[in-house]
């Protein structure tokens, strides 16, 4: 469930391996083989599901009509599925990341692949059974999930011969070093043996951390790697150590020992870490989420289609509401207010007018009666709201014109509600991150009680949404918005 219950989950858990478990990183070399293997396995699964449903449709299962999909189209289906699964980063995993891969990503990727396949078949005028499409989607999603569950079980129980294990030295004894050591010891299938730790403080030599001892100081590491068999070194040290570790890194390079650096220098909780080679210059980038380009394109496509259809289908309803507003109170039908959108860009947010004409001027006189904490202004029995306006607000009908804002790109169907410039001026620094995502018509706050929730909790909900955003989360919020709108829960 999305909303306050979902928000209250442990949002402080951070996937710490992204900085040092990459495709070229510690576990990454095996991940390349795993990635290719999973891609081949997924294509075999999709092919098997296709031919199985094709063979049982019509004859063995009369309720499932003939699919009407020619066999020559199968390579295109495989190509579409492969594109969608890759686009949702379902093959970009370390062994650790793979174990916690979200089910929602598999379901969403499979749904998009099925939708694209079906649309293409309709374009080439090929008849297709709806029941077959639904069955193909469900069976493919289940089979892909079960295959990952199977591989996960294998890796959890995989045992590597002691002779084939690689000896690992960890430099540093801080929290990240301990956590990394815990990951390694809990996953013997990775094939690593922790020889020990090295620390700058001689007094820590002899201490036991995650079953391994601190065996030397940093100054003694160069002698250690000459005398003992060390395959790889992991550095988890504060910034102040880096200059002192330069000789250690050079020694490892000379001896052909792989060195990994846990780049957790700034204790960032939410930024995603990306490494790239820029004309030979290694660059480590910390990017606030979301950064997934394809998913943002999909999100924008959903916004365009959803808002466009909404404007067309609801146009008679819009006309009826407009006439009722015009006849029930003097003044314009629509109310346009300046709001702050993505990256502080300002735009005019449109609503059906629910207040008296001079509402903005009356707001200053009513400031002392504000019932919301923080910079937001709300009064339960706001005297500026007309009788018909109360009805429109209760069922969020006043916000329907924002479909136009969504259509032109100022807003999205799902996202943090757009603040006014006055509200933004009073934001704490941490709240400014709300503006890193396009504002939305509905959000976690909207489906969790709206005006019944305090300002600080509202901000935390929006930041939670931004940090955990996905197409799957958007769909959940959209579904939960329907009963909220119909019942008017939390509206004022």
GUVEX-320317 format. One record per atom (N, C-alpha, C): residue in one letter; x negated, y negated, z negated. Coordinates in steps of 0.02 Angstrom, whole numbers, plus 50000, padded with zeros to 5 digits. Atoms other than C-alpha are relative to their C-alpha. Layout:
N
aXYZ ...
% end
This chain:
492
x499585006050000 x500005000050000 x499564993850000 x500355006349998 x499404982850045 x500344995449950 x499705004750047 x499684968849921 x499614999949936 x500345000850063 x499304965949740 x499705006549975 x500274993650023 x499104984549702 x499365001750038 x500604998549961 x497874986649844 x499444995249982 x500525004950017 x496964970749799 x499655001849935 x500284998650066 x496724976749620 x499525005949999 x500494994649998 x495674991349680 x499314997049993 x500695002350013 x493804990349653 x499724996950062 x500245003649941 x493364977049779 x499274998249995 x500705001950009 x491624974749708 x499525005450025 x500434994749974 x490984991249781 x499714997750067 x500335002349939 x489724986549914 x499615005750030 x500394994949967 x489014998350043 x499284997550006 x500675002750006 x487204995550000 x499525002850052 x500464996749955 x486475006950130 x499924996550066 x500035003049934 x486784995550278 x499334996750013 x500635003649990 x485164986050249 x499425004750015 x500584995749991 x484065001450253 x500175006750031 x499824993849966 x485055015650333 x500304998050067 x499805002149934 x485155010750516 x499835005650050 x500154994949949 x485005020350679 x499265001550005 x500724998849997 x483115018150672 x499725000549929 x500225000350069 x483035018950482 x499895006849968 x500194994250040 x482775031550345 x500385006350019 x499604994249982 x484215043050386 x500194999750073 x499765001349933 x484485035850559 x499775004850053 x500244995649947 x483405047850660 x500445006150005 x499534994549999 x484525062250609 x500694997850021 x499345002649983 x486035051050633 x500104999750075 x499945000249927 x485655049350818 x500235006850026 x499794993349980 x485795068150838 x500725001349979 x499324999150025 x487355068250730 x500504996050042 x499565004249960 x488105053950831 x500155003250068 x499914996849935 x487825062650998 x500425006349993 x499624993950012 x488475078950926 x500744998749988 x499305001750014 x490055070750862 x500364997650063 x499695002349938 x490365062351030 x500185005950044 x499864994149960 x490235079051119 x500585003949970 x499464996350035 x491335087450987 x500684996650010 x499365003649991 x492665073851002 x500285001050069 x499754998949932 x492755075751190 x500255007150010 x499754993149997 x492935094651171 x500675000649965 x499364999850037 x494325091851044 x500564997050042 x499495003249959 x495275079851157 x500185004450059 x499874995449944 x495085091951304 x500425005949978 x499634994250026 x495695106551199 x500724998249984 x499325002150016 x497195096851135 x500404999050064 x499655001349937 x497635091451312 x500235006450033 x499834993849965 x497575108751389 x500465004549958 x499554996150043 x498415116851238 x500714997650006 x499325002749993 x499905105151246 x500265001150071 x499794998949931 x499925106851435 x500245007150011 x499824993049989 x500015125751424 x500635002149963 x499424997950039 x501345126851289 x500624995950015 x499425004349986 x502465112751352 x500465003450051 x499514997549953 x504035117751439 x500175007349988 x499874992850006 x503835136751424 x500065002249928 x499994997750069 x503345140351244 x500384995349954 x499655005050040 x504065124251174 x500484996150044 x499515003549956 x505645119351270 x500134992849979 x499875006950024 x505815103851160 x499464995250025 x500545004249976 x504175097551234 x499975000750076 x499974999549927 x504455093851419 x499315000250032 x500635000049963 x503135095551554 x499674993149995 x500325006550010 x501835081851527 x499994995650061 x500035004049940 x501745076251707 x499334996550009 x500675002949994 x499875072351688 x499585004850041 x500424995649958 x498795079451829 x499345001349966 x500634998150031 x497225088651776 x499424995550021 x500545004349977 x496155076951881 x499934993649958 x500025006150041 x496595063051758 x499645001149933 x500334998550064 x495755071951612 x499344996249991 x500625003950010 x494035063951643 x500134992749981 x499835006850018 x494865046851633 x500244999649928 x499774999850070 x495715051751470 x499405000449953 x500594999350042 x494035057051399 x499614993549998 x500355006449998 x493245040751456 x500344994749956 x499625004850040 x494635030451375 x499925001549925 x500074998150070 x494535040251212 x499294998449975 x500695001450020 x492645038751208 x499894992649990 x500075007350005 x492735019951237 x500334997549935 x499635002350059 x494035017451098 x499655002249935 x500324997550061 x493145028450971 x499334996349988 x500625003850008 x491485019551004 x500144992849980 x499845007050014 x492325002550998 x500184998949927 x499825000650070 x492945005950822 x499435002649955 x500604998250038 x491165010550767 x500045006949967 x499924993350030 x491625028750737 x499405004550015 x500624996249988 x489915034450801 x499394996449973 x500565003850029 x488855021050717 x499985001249926 x500014998450070 x488535029650553 x499345003349981 x500524995950031 x487175035750442 x500365006149971 x499674994250029 x487505052450361 x500414997949939 x499635002350058 x488015043250204 x500644996350021 x499425003849977 x489155031050295 x500535004450030 x499534995549968 x489945045350391 x500475003249949 x499604996550050 x490555053550232 x500584995749975 x499485004450025 x491585038250188 x500374996350057 x499695003249942 x492225034250363 x500764999849990 x499295000650013 x494005027550348 x500445003850049 x499534996549958 x495435038050414 x500374995250046 x499645005049961 x496305022150474 x499664998550066 x500365001449938 x494925019250603 x500135005450052 x499874994549954 x495205036350680 x500714999550028 x499305000549979 x497095034050685 x500094994150048 x499925005949958 x496975016450758 x499675001050068 x500354998849936 x495685021350891 x500395004950043 x499614995149962 x496735036450941 x500644996950027 x499385003449978 x498305025750950 x499864995550060 x500165004449944 x497455013051064 x499825004150062 x500174995849943 x496735026851174 x500625003050033 x499384997249973 x498445034851192 x500414994750036 x499615005549969 x499265018051230 x499694998050067 x500345001849937 x497955013751363 x500115005450052 x499884994449953 x498135031051441 x500704999850028 x499305000249979 x500015029851446 x500134994250048 x499905005949957 x499985012251519 x499705001150069 x500324998849936 x498765017551654 x500415004850043 x499594995149964 x499855032351702 x500624996850029 x499415003549974 x501365021151718 x499814995550059 x500215004449946 x500375009151828 x499895003850065 x500114996049940 x499915023251948 x500625004050018 x499354997049984 x501755028451951 x499995007649989 x500014992950017 x501475045051867 x500485001149942 x499514998750053 x502955051551766 x499665003549942 x500314997050059 x502505056251588 x500525000749945 x499524998950054 x503495063651444 x499804996249938 x500145003650062 x503625052651290 x499835004849944 x500134995050052 x503675068051180 x499295002750006 x500684997649990 x502055073951258 x499504994849975 x500455005350021 x501235057151226 x499954999849924 x499995000250073 x501775057051043 x499635006149972 x500324993850024 x501225075151020 x499244999750011 x500715000649984 x499555071551105 x499654995449951 x500295004850048 x499245056550991 x499925003249931 x500014997150067 x499695065650830 x499495005749995 x500464994350002 x498735081550872 x499274997850007 x500695002449991 x497195071950931 x499754996849937 x500215003450062 x497145061050775 x499855005049945 x500104994950053 x497335076050659 x499375004150014 x500584995849983 x496045086350753 x499344996249991 x500605004050008 x494775072150756 x499834999049926 x500125000850072 x495005069250569 x499745006549969 x500214993650028 x494855087750528 x499285001850021 x500694998549979 x493255089250631 x499504996249958 x500445003950042 x492475075250530 x499995002749929 x499974997050066 x493055083250369 x499575006349997 x500394993949996 x492255099550425 x499254998449999 x500705001949997 x490595091250468 x499774997249933 x500165002850066 x490645081650304 x499865005649950 x500094994450045 x490825098050209 x499335003550012 x500634996849983 x489355105550302 x499414996149973 x500565004150023 x488215090850262 x499964999749924 x500005000150074 x488755090750080 x499675006349973 x500264993750025 x488225108950064 x499365002350036 x500594998149962 x486745108850182 x499385000149955 x500614999450038 x485125114750105 x499405000350047 x500605000349959 x483435110750178 x499445003749964 x500564996350029 x481935122050150 x499504995149970 x500495004450032 x480665114350029 x499414998450046 x500575001149955 x479325116350164 x500174994650052 x499805004849949 x480335105350283 x500204993249972 x499825006450030 x480745091650159 x499444994950007 x500485005449995 x479905074850178 x499904996849933 x500175003050064 x479015067350030 x500094992450003 x499805007050000 x479665050149984 x499744996549938 x500225004250056 x478845036949875 x500414993649999 x499605006050007 x479925022849809 x499614994849960 x500365005450034 x479055006449765 x500524995249972 x499505004050034 x480094997149636 x500435004349956 x499584996250047 x481175002449490 x500634996049982 x499415004050015 x482594989849501 x500645003950014 x499344996749992 x484444993549517 x500075003150069 x499934997349932 x484384995749706 x499565006250009 x500434994249995 x482925007749692 x500315006149966 x499674994650036 x483855018149563 x500605002650039 x499414997949963 x485435018149667 x499805003850063 x500244996549940 x484475023149823 x499775007049982 x500234993450022 x483645037349729 x500595004549984 x499404996150015 x485355042949669 x500325002750063 x499714997849936 x486005043649848 x499595005850029 x500434994849971 x484505054049902 x500075006649962 x499954993950039 x484625066449759 x500695003350006 x499334997249994 x486495068649782 x500135002850069 x499904997549931 x486275072749967 x499385003850022 x500604996049983 x484975086649982 x499965001550075 x500004998749929 x485505089050163 x499614995050041 x500415004949965 x484545073350209 x499285002450009 x500674997249992 x482945083250184 x499444995949971 x500525004250031 x482005071450067 x499875002349928 x500204998650069 x481045074649907 x499654993849973 x500295005950030 x480655059849795 x499395002049959 x500624998550036 x478845061349742 x499964996149935 x500005004050060 x479025047249619 x500094992650017 x499925007249993 x479115028449592 x499334996649986 x500575004350017 x477825014649586 x500274993349976 x499755006350028 x478014998849484 x499414995349986 x500525005050013 x477064982749455 x499765000249927 x500155000050072 x477124985149266 x499695006649979 x500324993750021 x475874998249201 x500385003449942 x499644997150057 x476975000549046 x500575004650021 x499454995949977 x478315008649152 x499775006750028 x500264993649975 x477185022649214 x500175005549950 x499804994450043 x477845039149146 x500755000249989 x499275000050008 x479675033849140 x500335004450053 x499644995749953 x480935045449223 x500624996450025 x499435003349967 x482185038349347 x500315004950049 x499654995449955 x483475049549431 x499615006450013 x500364993749995 x482435064949395 x499284999550025 x500695001049977 x480805057449462 x499654995049955 x500375004350045 x479425048949365 x499674994150036 x500425005549975 x478545032349388 x499285002549994 x500644996450001 x476875039749440 x499394995450007 x500575004549994 x475805024349472 x500234992850004 x499855007149991 x475695005649483 x499954998450075 x500045002049930 x475824996049646 x499284999650024 x500715000549981 x473944993049644 x499695006950015 x500274993349990 x473675011949642 x500325003750058 x499644996749945 x474835015749789 x499535001850057 x500454998649944 x473455014549920 x499585006349988 x500374993950016 x472435027849830 x500465006150000 x499534994350003 x473975038649804 x500165002750070 x499814997649934 x474465039249988 x499415003150037 x500594996849970 x472665044050032 x499925007149974 x500134993550032 x472625058649910 x500595004950005 x499414995750000 x474425065049914 x500354999850067 x499604999849939 x475575070150055 x500624995749991 x499435004650001 x476765055450074 x500224998850072 x499755000849931 x477855055250230 x500304993150012 x499665006449991 x478855039350200 x500004996149934 x500005004450059 x478855024450081 x500604995450005 x499445004650004 x480385014550028 x499824994549950 x500165005750043 x480094997149957 x500644996649978 x499435003550029 x481424990149842 x499734995449945 x500365004450046 x480584975249762 x500274992950006 x499795007049996 x480984957149719 x499554996150048 x500375004049951 x480404943349836 x499304998349976 x500655002050028 x478984938949719 x499465005350011 x500484994649990 x478174955849755 x499735000350072 x500134998749929 x478114954349945 x499274998650019 x500695001649982 x476414945749958 x499515005249974 x500454995150031 x475644958849843 x500075006850034 x499894993649967 x476374973049949 x499735000250071 x500245000449930 x475584967250112 x499465005250013 x500544995149991 x474034978150088 x500285007150001 x499694993350002 x475144993150046 x500315001650068 x499684998949935 x476124991050208 x499485001250054 x500534999149951 x474514989250310 x499685006949993 x500294993350012 x473815005050229 x500455005550027 x499524995049975 x475395014650270 x499985000150076 x500025000449927 x475305008450450 x499395003650027 x500634996849978 x473495014150466 x500045007649995 x499964992850011 x473945031450401 x500615003250033 x499424997249965 x475515033350506 x500595001649956 x499454998950047 x476685032750357 x500564995050014 x499435004349987 x478425025750391 x500184996149937 x499825004350056 x478905010950280 x500704997250012 x499325002849997 x480695005650243 x500064994549947 x499905005650047 x481164989150161 x500744999149985 x499315001450020 x482774987350063 x500074992449996 x499965007349994 x483194969550116 x500594997249962 x499455002550043 x484304965049970 x499734994149959 x500345005450034 x483384948949928 x500474995049967 x499575005550022 x484874937549901 x500625002249962 x499434997450039 x486124948849808 x500674998150032 x499385001749965 x487444945749941 x500505005649991 x499494994950014 x489074954649901 x500405001950062 x499534998649946 x490024953350064 x499704999550070 x500275000849934 x488874948950208 x499765006650029 x500224994049965 x488524962450336 x499294998750026 x500695000749982 x486684965550374 x499885002950069 x500164997749933 x486104966950555 x499274998550016 x500695000949981 x484354969350621 x499954999950076 x500085000349928 x483844964150796 x499284997850016 x500655002049975 x482264961950897 x500104994350049 x499915005849958 x482214944450971 x499334998350033 x500635001049964 x480814944351102 x499405001749956 x500564997850042 x479704953950983 x500004997349930 x499955002850067 x480224943850831 x500545003849961 x499494996450038 x481104954850699 x500434995049960 x499545004650034 x482644945750635 x500515004149961 x499504996950043 x483724951350489 x500554994949989 x499445004750003 x485444943150496 x500515002249948 x499474998850049 x486714941750355 x500634996650026 x499415002649967 x488424939750435 x500625001149958 x499374999150036 x490034936450338 x500495003950043 x499514996449960 x491364948950395 x500604995750015 x500104994649953 x492274951550507 x499564998050059 x500455001549945 x490994952950647 x500135004450060 x499874995249946 x491764966450758 x500344996650058 x499765003849942 x491964958250927 x500605003350032 x499454996749965 x493084971351006 x500644999849960 x499405000350041 x494264972050859 x500304993049998 x499735006849997 x494404953150863 x500364998850066 x499665000549935 x494854954351048 x500675003549997 x499384996350007 x496154967451007 x500504996149957 x499575003950044 x496824956650866 x500314994150038 x499755005649961 x496974941750983 x500505002350052 x499534997249951 x497834952651114 x500675001549968 x499384998650037 x499104958350984 x500364993549984 x499705006550014 x499384940150935 x500354997250062 x499715002649938 x499684935051116 x500645003750019 x499414996049980 x500874949351154 x500564999149949 x499485000550052 x501784948350986 x500334993250000 x499705006750002 x502014929450987 x500374998550064 x499655001149936 x502464929051172 x500675003350002 x499364996450002 x503794942351152 x500474996849949 x499585003150051 x504404933950993 x500324993650024 x499725006349974 x504614917151078 x500565001250051 x499504998549949 x505584925051221 x500635003049968 x499434996450029 x506684936751119 x500394995649952 x499675004150051 x507044924050982 x500234993250026 x499825006649974 x507354909251097 x500744998349989 x499305001750016 x509274910451080 x500104998449926 x499955001250072 x509064911350891 x499704993249983 x500315006550010 x507884896450896 x500494994350018 x499525005149977 x509194886550992 x500564999149949 x499465000450049 x510544890850865 x499774996549937 x500285003350061 x509444885750717 x499904992650013 x500125007049984 x508954869750805 x500644995950000 x499365003549999 x510774864950834 x500284999049929 x499765000550069 x511224868650652 x499614994749961 x500405005150034 x509774857850590 x500214993150024 x499835006549972 x510264843750707 x500674997549975 x499345002050022 x512074843850652 x500064999549924 x499945000050073 x511744846550465 x499634994349966 x500385005550031 x510494832350436 x499704995750054 x500305004549951 x509804817250525 x499255001250006 x500724999349990 x508064817450599 x499835005450050 x500224995049951 x507034828850711 x500125007249978 x499904992850014 x507244847650724 x499365003149972 x500644997050020 x505404851950704 x499604995349956 x500455003850043 x504154846450574 x499285002250014 x500704998549986 x502324845550623 x499554997149947 x500455002250053 x500994844650489 x499295002150016 x500704998449987 x499114843950505 x499755005349950 x500284994750042 x498304859850441 x499285001450022 x500704998449986 x496534866550435 x499965007450020 x500044993249975 x496144882050537 x499305002849999 x500644996449996 x494654892650589 x499424995150003 x500615004250003 x492984884450544 x500174992649995 x499805006950016 x493864868650483 x500314996250058 x499665003449944 x494684864950651 x500714998249980 x499345002350019 x496244854650625 x500495000850058 x499484999149950 x497874857950715 x500674998149970 x499325001550023 x499724853750704 x500395006449991 x499624994050016 x500684867550618 x500754998350003 x499305001649989 x502504868050672 x500475004349958 x499474996750039 x504024872450567 x500684997150020 x499345003049998 x505894870350574 x500054995349939 x499975004950054 x506214854850469 x500515002249947 x499574997950056 x506924859450298 x500084994449948 x499995005450050 x506674842850206 x500294993650031 x499775006549977 x507304825150216 x499454996650040 x500475003149953 x506454813650341 x499394997149965 x500565003350035 x505374804250213 x499705004549946 x500244995250050 x504814820050122 x499274998849981 x500715001050015 x502954816250136 x499884994049955 x500065005950043 x503174799150057 x500245001449929 x499724998250066 x504214806549914 x499535004749961 x500444995150033 x502854819449878 x499574996749947 x500435003450049 x501764806649788 x500384998649936 x499605001450060 x503184802249668 x500135006449959 x499844993750034 x503474820649628 x499375003849978 x500634996550015 x501634825049601 x499965002449928 x500024998250071 x501864825549412 x500415006349985 x499564994350011 x503174839349432 x499745006450034 x500284994249966 x502024851249526 x499975006149953 x499964993950041 x502274869149461 x499465005150018 x500534995449980 x500784877249548 x499334997449973 x500665002050020 x499024877249480 x499574999350063 x500415001049942 x497614872149595 x500254994250042 x499835005849958 x497764859849740 x500665000750037 x499384998949963 x499384867349808 x500584996649965 x499425003450028 x501004857549784 x500635004250012 x499384996149995 x502584867749746 x500454998149941 x499495001050051 x504194863849652 x500585004750015 x499474995049989 x505514877349627 x500644996750026 x499405003649979 x506964865149642 x499804993350031 x500255006049968 x506184852749761 x500584995850027 x499435004149978 x507434838249784 x499964997950073 x500075002149930 x506744834849958 x500305005150049 x499754994749956 x507404851350027 x500754999550008 x499285000349987 x509114850950109 x500325006849985 x499654993850015 x510454864150078 x499865005250054 x500154995349946 x510204872050249 x499265001850000 x500714998750005 x508334870350223 x499835005449950 x500114994750050 x508424881250067 x500125006950029 x499854993649968 x509214894950170 x499445002050048 x500544998649953 x507874893550305 x499365002249964 x500614998450037 x506484894050176 x500055006849966 x499914993850037 x507204908650079 x499825006150043 x500134994449956 x507084920050230 x499444998550051 x500595001849961 x505524911650304 x500174998350073 x499805001849932 x506514906350458 x499664993550021 x500315006549983 x505714889050447 x499325000950031 x500684998949974 x504034896850493 x499995003250069 x499984996749935 x504624905150655 x499674995950056 x500345003849946 x504014890550765 x499255000850001 x500724998850001 x502254895250712 x499805005550049 x500164995349945 x502384908850844 x499674996350057 x500335004049949 x501914894750962 x499284998649981 x500695000950023 x500374890950856 x499585006250012 x500354993649989 x499924909350869 x499865000950074 x500064999049928 x500204909651057 x499444995850029 x500515004549973 x499054894751089 x499325001049966 x500644998250030 x497704901750973 x499824996449936 x500155003450062 x497814890450821 x500065004749940 x499864995450055 x498454904650712 x500015007250025 x499954992849985 x498604923550705 x500635002649966 x499434997150034 x500024935050657 x499845001449926 x500214998450068 x499044940350503 x499364996349984 x500595003750021 x497794929650408 x500184995549942 x499865004650056 x497634917450262 x500454994350024 x499565005549982 x498994904250262 x499594993550010 x500405006049985 x498364887750338 x500104994649947 x499955005350050 x497974874550205 x500034993150032 x500025006949977 x498184855850220 x499304997249988 x500665002950012 x496634844650230 x499904997849927 x500055002050070 x497024838050055 x499835005949955 x500144994150040 x497004855649985 x499275002150009 x500694997949986 x495344859750070 x499504995549965 x500445004750034 x494554844149997 x499905001749926 x500044998250070 x494904851149823 x499775007249988 x500224993050006 x494284868849858 x499345000549963 x500654998150025 x492904876649757 x499595002850059 x500424997949945 x491424881749865 x500175007150024 x499864993049981 x491874900249861 x500655000750039 x499374999749964 x493624896549928 x499934998050073 x500085002449932 x492934888650086 x499955005850050 x500054994249955 x492664906150156 x500675002050030 x499344998949970 x494544906750187 x500024997450071 x499995003349935 x494174895750337 x499555003650051 x500414996249953 x493034908950415 x500425004750042 x499564995849961 x494554917750486 x500614995950021 x499435003649974 x496004911650592 x500605000749952 x499434999550046 x497504907350480 x500585003950031 x499484995549975 x499034918450492 x500704998149978 x499305000850016 x500914918950487 x500185003749936 x499904996150061 x500854932250351 x499335002449976 x500634998050030 x499524938750233 x500145004349938 x499924996050061 x499214949050076 x500414996149948 x499635004350047 x499854934449970 x500755000050017 x499305000449977 x501454933850074 x500405006249980 x499644993850015 x501884952050041 x499925002149927 x500144998150070 x501344951749858 x500364995649950 x499645004150048 x502504938749783 x500014992750016 x500045007049978 x502044922249867 x499964995249940 x500035005350050 x502484908049747 x500015002649928 x500034997150068 x502554920049599 x499285001349978 x500714998650013 x500654921549609 x499624993649990 x500415005950014 x499414909149537 x499504998650056 x500445002149945 x498224899549649 x499365004150002 x500634996450000 x496634908449593 x500095007150027 x499874993249974 x497404925649625 x500154999850075 x499865000949929 x498044919349793 x499354999650039 x500645000749965 x496284914249843 x499625006750001 x500354993650003 x495574930949785 x500315005050049 x499674995549952 x496874940149889 x499774998550072 x500215001949933 x496394930250044 x499285002250013 x500704998049992 x494534933650017 x499955007650005 x499994992749995 x494924952049990 x500195002150071 x499794998549932 x495834952250157 x499444998950050 x500545001649954 x494384943950246 x499445005249996 x500544995350010 x493104955850171 x500175007050023 x499794993249983 x494124971350212 x500425000350064 x499575000449942 x494944965950374 x499895005650051 x500014995249946 x495384978750506 x500684999750035 x499364999749964 x496744981450636 x500515004049960 x499574995750040 x497444995050524 x500304996149941 x499765004050056 x497584982950377 x500524995050025 x499525004749971 x498464970250489 x500675003450012 x499374996449986 x499744983250541 x500385001449935 x499684998750065 x500084987750359 x500354993749974 x499725006350025 x500364969450313 x500614998050041 x499425001749958 x501524966750462 x500615004149982 x499434995650019 x502584981750413 x500294997849933 x499755002050066 x502694975850232 x500314993149999 x499705006749996 x503164958250287 x500755000350013 x499294999549980 x504834964150357 x500475000149940 x499545000250058 x505684968650190 x499924993749958 x500105006250038 x504904953250108 x500414994350030 x499625005149965 x505694941950239 x500755001149991 x499294998550005 x507374950850231 x500284998849930 x499765000950069 x507484949750041 x499844993149974 x500195006650023 x506674932650023 x499625000049935 x500354999450064 x505604938849879 x499424995149995 x500555004650014 x504464925449806 x500054993450036 x499945006249961 x505094911649923 x500314994649957 x499695005550035 x505574894349865 x500154994450049 
% end
